[in-house]
């Protein structure tokens, strides 16, 4: 039996409030509704990472954690810096921030997108791509080494969507 090593690169599924970075290439997935995922890629080192946050600002419901954009985005930037990245070599992509109610920028999703843009700009990181807002959820797969992202839009997010496909398929 032959093994397709390209498929072995996929390893990580981020649930809300988590982030990932690695000096090794990986494919990272997430399922997004109003949540936002910021994907960072270092053009020079060919490494990257991703976060998945629920709310724009910490302080509303207790302690600061990666559930909040104002914590998760700087944390991801710092993780890449510890791996040798410099902000001038990083580029970002922003995904998610949907709103089923249709209130695009007054919603949690819209506020999540705004905080992501604001923090990335503050750190001098260029946003090269966005797929944000709207009324649909998103399934995202991001390749940290190439900065490629696959976004699949869905009308409805189900509980089973929050788990990696390979686990549900018994892979």
DAKAVEN-V966851 format. One line per field, one symbol per residue. phi: phi as a letter, one per 40 degrees, with the letter a starting at -180 (. if undefined). psi: psi as a letter, one per 20 degrees, with the letter a starting at -180 (. if undefined). burial: + if it has 24 or more other C-alpha atoms within 12 Angstrom, else -. A space follows every 10 residues. Layout:
# DAKAVEN-V966851
phi: ???
psi: ???
burial: ???
This chain:
# DAKAVEN-V966851
phi: .cbccccccc abbccdgbaa aacbcabbba bbbccbbbbb bccccfbaaa babcbcbchc bhccaccbdc bcccccdccc ccchcbdccc bbbbbhgcac cgcdbccddc cccdccdccc cdcgbcccaa bbggbbcbbb bbcccbgcbb bbcbcacbdc ccbddccccg c
psi: pqpohhhihp hppprpjrrp qqiqqqpprq ppdirqpppq pohgilrarq roqhqgqrig kcqprjiphi ghghggghgh hhjjqqhiiq qqqpqbkroh ijngiirggh hggghggggg ghjkppoiqq nraajqrqpp ppohhikqqp ppqqhpprgi ijqqhhhhjk .
burial: ---------+ ++++++++++ ++--++++++ ++++++++++ +++-++++++ +++++++--- ----++++++ ++++++++++ +---+++-++ ++++++++++ ---+--++++ +++++++-++ --+-+++--+ ++++++++++ ++++++++++ +++------- ++-+------ -
